[in-house]
């Protein structure tokens, strides 16, 4: 039983490191972008304006965070 628990823990840590890695704000931005795209799929003009703004905001935040670290 403990080997199964360890294997599941290692599997979970792998996916956390693979998906989130060193840039958790990009993972969060991706989730927000996909959620907004799903919520706005019937509102074409709003989606055309809002979705690129979400991408630019999160990428700009990531660049700002990266420059602050260096």
N, CA, C and O atoms as CSV, one atom per row, in Angstrom:
chain,resi,resn,atom,element,x,y,z
A,1,UNK,N,N,0.818,-1.192,0.000
A,1,UNK,CA,C,0.000,0.000,0.000
A,1,UNK,C,C,0.867,1.263,0.000
A,1,UNK,O,O,0.532,2.235,-0.678
A,2,UNK,N,N,1.966,1.265,0.744
A,2,UNK,CA,C,2.796,2.466,0.811
A,2,UNK,C,C,3.498,2.745,-0.514
A,2,UNK,O,O,3.766,3.900,-0.842
A,3,UNK,N,N,3.797,1.695,-1.276
A,3,UNK,CA,C,4.434,1.932,-2.579
A,3,UNK,C,C,3.456,2.597,-3.541
A,3,UNK,O,O,3.866,3.408,-4.371
A,4,UNK,N,N,2.189,2.271,-3.445
A,4,UNK,CA,C,1.178,2.915,-4.283
A,4,UNK,C,C,1.043,4.383,-3.902
A,4,UNK,O,O,0.944,5.248,-4.772
A,5,UNK,N,N,1.039,4.661,-2.609
A,5,UNK,CA,C,0.929,6.042,-2.139
A,5,UNK,C,C,2.144,6.848,-2.578
A,5,UNK,O,O,2.000,7.990,-3.014
A,6,UNK,N,N,3.336,6.273,-2.470
A,6,UNK,CA,C,4.546,6.962,-2.915
A,6,UNK,C,C,4.518,7.204,-4.419
A,6,UNK,O,O,4.911,8.274,-4.883
A,7,UNK,N,N,4.053,6.210,-5.185
A,7,UNK,CA,C,3.978,6.367,-6.636
A,7,UNK,C,C,2.982,7.468,-7.010
A,7,UNK,O,O,3.252,8.274,-7.901
A,8,UNK,N,N,1.833,7.502,-6.330
A,8,UNK,CA,C,0.854,8.554,-6.603
A,8,UNK,C,C,1.397,9.929,-6.213
A,8,UNK,O,O,1.152,10.914,-6.909
A,9,UNK,N,N,2.129,9.995,-5.111
A,9,UNK,CA,C,2.742,11.258,-4.700
A,9,UNK,C,C,3.775,11.734,-5.703
A,9,UNK,O,O,3.830,12.921,-6.023
A,10,UNK,N,N,4.590,10.824,-6.201
A,10,UNK,CA,C,5.594,11.181,-7.201
A,10,UNK,C,C,4.923,11.619,-8.502
A,10,UNK,O,O,5.380,12.561,-9.151
A,11,UNK,N,N,3.861,10.951,-8.877
A,11,UNK,CA,C,3.112,11.321,-10.074
A,11,UNK,C,C,2.526,12.725,-9.928
A,11,UNK,O,O,2.589,13.525,-10.861
A,12,UNK,N,N,1.963,13.021,-8.775
A,12,UNK,CA,C,1.413,14.352,-8.521
A,12,UNK,C,C,2.483,15.433,-8.521
A,12,UNK,O,O,2.270,16.513,-9.072
A,13,UNK,N,N,3.636,15.155,-7.907
A,13,UNK,CA,C,4.736,16.136,-7.901
A,13,UNK,C,C,5.262,16.385,-9.307
A,13,UNK,O,O,5.608,17.516,-9.650
A,14,UNK,N,N,5.325,15.329,-10.126
A,14,UNK,CA,C,5.757,15.496,-11.518
A,14,UNK,C,C,4.830,16.454,-12.257
A,14,UNK,O,O,5.302,17.390,-12.904
A,15,UNK,N,N,3.513,16.235,-12.171
A,15,UNK,CA,C,2.575,17.079,-12.897
A,15,UNK,C,C,2.560,18.495,-12.359
A,15,UNK,O,O,2.409,19.445,-13.127
A,16,UNK,N,N,2.714,18.655,-11.050
A,16,UNK,CA,C,2.779,20.002,-10.484
A,16,UNK,C,C,4.011,20.731,-11.018
A,16,UNK,O,O,3.919,21.892,-11.418
A,17,UNK,N,N,5.139,20.072,-11.026
A,17,UNK,CA,C,6.367,20.684,-11.536
A,17,UNK,C,C,6.285,20.922,-13.042
A,17,UNK,O,O,6.784,21.934,-13.535
A,18,UNK,N,N,5.664,20.006,-13.772
A,18,UNK,CA,C,5.549,20.134,-15.223
A,18,UNK,C,C,4.608,21.270,-15.608
A,18,UNK,O,O,4.924,22.057,-16.501
A,19,UNK,N,N,3.458,21.366,-14.946
A,19,UNK,CA,C,2.463,22.377,-15.313
A,19,UNK,C,C,2.771,23.751,-14.733
A,19,UNK,O,O,2.648,24.759,-15.429
A,20,UNK,N,N,3.166,23.799,-13.485
A,20,UNK,CA,C,3.361,25.084,-12.819
A,20,UNK,C,C,4.819,25.515,-12.923
A,20,UNK,O,O,5.095,26.650,-13.311
A,21,UNK,N,N,5.730,24.658,-12.594
A,21,UNK,CA,C,7.156,24.941,-12.730
A,21,UNK,C,C,7.588,26.198,-12.000
A,21,UNK,O,O,7.222,26.413,-10.845
A,22,UNK,N,N,8.366,27.025,-12.679
A,22,UNK,CA,C,8.905,28.233,-12.065
A,22,UNK,C,C,8.063,29.464,-12.350
A,22,UNK,O,O,8.407,30.555,-11.895
A,23,UNK,N,N,6.978,29.325,-13.083
A,23,UNK,CA,C,6.146,30.472,-13.437
A,23,UNK,C,C,4.672,30.182,-13.119
A,23,UNK,O,O,3.879,29.944,-14.030
A,24,UNK,N,N,4.310,30.199,-11.854
A,24,UNK,CA,C,2.913,29.894,-11.512
A,24,UNK,C,C,1.928,30.921,-12.059
A,24,UNK,O,O,0.757,30.599,-12.263
A,25,UNK,N,N,2.389,32.172,-12.305
A,25,UNK,CA,C,1.463,33.174,-12.833
A,25,UNK,C,C,1.046,32.845,-14.266
A,25,UNK,O,O,-0.062,33.190,-14.675
A,26,UNK,N,N,1.907,32.189,-15.029
A,26,UNK,CA,C,1.520,31.792,-16.381
A,26,UNK,C,C,0.523,30.640,-16.356
A,26,UNK,O,O,-0.366,30.575,-17.205
A,27,UNK,N,N,0.659,29.739,-15.404
A,27,UNK,CA,C,-0.317,28.667,-15.250
A,27,UNK,C,C,-1.662,29.246,-14.850
A,27,UNK,O,O,-2.695,28.855,-15.394
A,28,UNK,N,N,-1.657,30.173,-13.905
A,28,UNK,CA,C,-2.889,30.836,-13.480
A,28,UNK,C,C,-3.496,31.621,-14.636
A,28,UNK,O,O,-4.710,31.590,-14.835
A,29,UNK,N,N,-2.667,32.319,-15.393
A,29,UNK,CA,C,-3.149,33.062,-16.547
A,29,UNK,C,C,-3.784,32.163,-17.590
A,29,UNK,O,O,-4.796,32.522,-18.192
A,30,UNK,N,N,-3.197,31.002,-17.805
A,30,UNK,CA,C,-3.759,30.047,-18.756
A,30,UNK,C,C,-5.123,29.561,-18.299
A,30,UNK,O,O,-6.052,29.456,-19.100
A,31,UNK,N,N,-5.244,29.262,-17.005
A,31,UNK,CA,C,-6.544,28.827,-16.479
A,31,UNK,C,C,-7.588,29.928,-16.606
A,31,UNK,O,O,-8.730,29.665,-16.981
A,32,UNK,N,N,-7.199,31.159,-16.295
A,32,UNK,CA,C,-8.138,32.276,-16.416
A,32,UNK,C,C,-8.510,32.510,-17.875
A,32,UNK,O,O,-9.676,32.760,-18.182
A,33,UNK,N,N,-7.539,32.434,-18.771
A,33,UNK,CA,C,-7.810,32.629,-20.193
A,33,UNK,C,C,-8.774,31.564,-20.717
A,33,UNK,O,O,-9.733,31.890,-21.416
A,34,UNK,N,N,-8.531,30.312,-20.391
A,34,UNK,CA,C,-9.405,29.238,-20.877
A,34,UNK,C,C,-10.803,29.386,-20.285
A,34,UNK,O,O,-11.798,29.189,-20.983
A,35,UNK,N,N,-10.883,29.736,-18.992
A,35,UNK,CA,C,-12.186,29.952,-18.378
A,35,UNK,C,C,-12.937,31.115,-19.000
A,35,UNK,O,O,-14.143,31.027,-19.229
A,36,UNK,N,N,-12.232,32.205,-19.275
A,36,UNK,CA,C,-12.871,33.360,-19.915
A,36,UNK,C,C,-13.302,33.017,-21.336
A,36,UNK,O,O,-14.370,33.441,-21.778
A,37,UNK,N,N,-12.486,32.260,-22.050
A,37,UNK,CA,C,-12.858,31.864,-23.418
A,37,UNK,C,C,-14.105,30.990,-23.401
A,37,UNK,O,O,-14.981,31.138,-24.254
A,38,UNK,N,N,-14.188,30.090,-22.443
A,38,UNK,CA,C,-15.391,29.264,-22.347
A,38,UNK,C,C,-16.609,30.089,-21.951
A,38,UNK,O,O,-17.708,29.853,-22.452
A,39,UNK,N,N,-16.419,31.054,-21.056
A,39,UNK,CA,C,-17.541,31.879,-20.612
A,39,UNK,C,C,-18.007,32.843,-21.697
A,39,UNK,O,O,-19.187,33.191,-21.741
A,40,UNK,N,N,-17.104,33.279,-22.571
A,40,UNK,CA,C,-17.433,34.290,-23.572
A,40,UNK,C,C,-17.631,33.734,-24.972
A,40,UNK,O,O,-17.648,34.499,-25.936
A,41,UNK,N,N,-17.779,32.432,-25.108
A,41,UNK,CA,C,-17.840,31.875,-26.458
A,41,UNK,C,C,-19.082,32.311,-27.233
A,41,UNK,O,O,-19.103,32.158,-28.454
A,42,UNK,N,N,-20.114,32.844,-26.586
A,42,UNK,CA,C,-21.292,33.353,-27.288
A,42,UNK,C,C,-21.227,34.861,-27.524
A,42,UNK,O,O,-22.047,35.402,-28.265
A,43,UNK,N,N,-20.273,35.540,-26.912
A,43,UNK,CA,C,-20.153,36.996,-27.011
A,43,UNK,C,C,-18.897,37.326,-27.810
A,43,UNK,O,O,-17.854,37.634,-27.233
A,44,UNK,N,N,-18.994,37.263,-29.117
A,44,UNK,CA,C,-17.839,37.366,-30.006
A,44,UNK,C,C,-17.034,38.638,-29.851
A,44,UNK,O,O,-15.813,38.575,-29.708
A,45,UNK,N,N,-17.688,39.802,-29.876
A,45,UNK,CA,C,-16.946,41.056,-29.838
A,45,UNK,C,C,-16.270,41.281,-28.488
A,45,UNK,O,O,-15.153,41.797,-28.428
A,46,UNK,N,N,-16.929,40.905,-27.431
A,46,UNK,CA,C,-16.324,41.053,-26.106
A,46,UNK,C,C,-15.109,40.148,-25.987
A,46,UNK,O,O,-14.085,40.547,-25.433
A,47,UNK,N,N,-15.219,38.940,-26.502
A,47,UNK,CA,C,-14.101,37.994,-26.442
A,47,UNK,C,C,-12.918,38.478,-27.270
A,47,UNK,O,O,-11.766,38.296,-26.874
A,48,UNK,N,N,-13.193,39.092,-28.418
A,48,UNK,CA,C,-12.118,39.577,-29.282
A,48,UNK,C,C,-11.309,40.659,-28.583
A,48,UNK,O,O,-10.103,40.769,-28.806
A,49,UNK,N,N,-11.948,41.449,-27.750
A,49,UNK,CA,C,-11.250,42.519,-27.034
A,49,UNK,C,C,-10.666,42.007,-25.725
A,49,UNK,O,O,-9.515,42.310,-25.410
A,50,UNK,N,N,-11.424,41.249,-24.966
A,50,UNK,CA,C,-11.017,40.866,-23.615
A,50,UNK,C,C,-9.919,39.807,-23.590
A,50,UNK,O,O,-8.990,39.914,-22.790
A,51,UNK,N,N,-9.999,38.808,-24.428
A,51,UNK,CA,C,-9.033,37.711,-24.363
A,51,UNK,C,C,-7.594,38.152,-24.682
A,51,UNK,O,O,-6.678,37.735,-23.972
A,52,UNK,N,N,-7.356,38.965,-25.703
A,52,UNK,CA,C,-5.974,39.447,-25.889
A,52,UNK,C,C,-5.486,40.318,-24.738
A,52,UNK,O,O,-4.299,40.301,-24.412
A,53,UNK,N,N,-6.389,41.082,-24.117
A,53,UNK,CA,C,-5.983,41.892,-22.966
A,53,UNK,C,C,-5.554,41.015,-21.789
A,53,UNK,O,O,-4.612,41.351,-21.072
A,54,UNK,N,N,-6.237,39.909,-21.595
A,54,UNK,CA,C,-5.850,38.970,-20.531
A,54,UNK,C,C,-4.456,38.416,-20.808
A,54,UNK,O,O,-3.623,38.347,-19.904
A,55,UNK,N,N,-4.205,38.025,-22.038
A,55,UNK,CA,C,-2.894,37.469,-22.394
A,55,UNK,C,C,-1.790,38.503,-22.188
A,55,UNK,O,O,-0.759,38.201,-21.587
A,56,UNK,N,N,-2.004,39.724,-22.687
A,56,UNK,CA,C,-0.993,40.774,-22.554
A,56,UNK,C,C,-0.735,41.091,-21.082
A,56,UNK,O,O,0.413,41.293,-20.687
A,57,UNK,N,N,-1.783,41.137,-20.274
A,57,UNK,CA,C,-1.618,41.451,-18.851
A,57,UNK,C,C,-0.786,40.382,-18.140
A,57,UNK,O,O,0.119,40.716,-17.376
A,58,UNK,N,N,-1.075,39.123,-18.378
A,58,UNK,CA,C,-0.333,38.072,-17.683
A,58,UNK,C,C,1.086,37.932,-18.212
A,58,UNK,O,O,2.003,37.674,-17.432
A,59,UNK,N,N,1.292,38.091,-19.503
A,59,UNK,CA,C,2.662,38.033,-20.021
A,59,UNK,C,C,3.477,39.230,-19.552
A,59,UNK,O,O,4.658,39.090,-19.234
A,60,UNK,N,N,2.852,40.412,-19.507
A,60,UNK,CA,C,3.537,41.589,-18.972
A,60,UNK,C,C,3.897,41.413,-17.506
A,60,UNK,O,O,4.987,41.794,-17.080
A,61,UNK,N,N,2.982,40.835,-16.734
A,61,UNK,CA,C,3.281,40.557,-15.328
A,61,UNK,C,C,4.408,39.563,-15.169
A,61,UNK,O,O,5.229,39.690,-14.261
A,62,UNK,N,N,4.455,38.577,-16.040
A,62,UNK,CA,C,5.524,37.588,-15.976
A,62,UNK,C,C,6.874,38.217,-16.306
A,62,UNK,O,O,7.877,37.928,-15.653
A,63,UNK,N,N,6.893,39.076,-17.320
A,63,UNK,CA,C,8.143,39.761,-17.672
A,63,UNK,C,C,8.589,40.674,-16.537
A,63,UNK,O,O,9.771,40.715,-16.197
A,64,UNK,N,N,7.654,41.399,-15.955
A,64,UNK,CA,C,7.984,42.276,-14.831
A,64,UNK,C,C,8.535,41.472,-13.654
A,64,UNK,O,O,9.508,41.879,-13.020
A,65,UNK,N,N,7.912,40.339,-13.367
A,65,UNK,CA,C,8.381,39.483,-12.267
A,65,UNK,C,C,9.765,38.921,-12.569
A,65,UNK,O,O,10.603,38.827,-11.672
A,66,UNK,N,N,10.017,38.545,-13.831
A,66,UNK,CA,C,11.324,38.021,-14.221
A,66,UNK,C,C,12.418,39.082,-14.142
A,66,UNK,O,O,13.544,38.785,-13.743
A,67,UNK,N,N,12.095,40.296,-14.514
A,67,UNK,CA,C,13.094,41.379,-14.433
A,67,UNK,C,C,13.361,41.749,-12.991
A,67,UNK,O,O,14.483,42.127,-12.654
A,68,UNK,N,N,12.362,41.651,-12.130
A,68,UNK,CA,C,12.548,41.990,-10.715
A,68,UNK,C,C,13.472,40.985,-10.035
A,68,UNK,O,O,14.210,41.346,-9.118
A,69,UNK,N,N,13.437,39.712,-10.481
A,69,UNK,CA,C,14.288,38.682,-9.889
A,69,UNK,C,C,15.751,38.848,-10.286
A,69,UNK,O,O,16.644,38.511,-9.509
A,70,UNK,N,N,16.005,39.365,-11.490
A,70,UNK,CA,C,17.388,39.436,-11.973
A,70,UNK,C,C,18.072,40.736,-11.621
A,70,UNK,O,O,19.238,40.933,-11.964
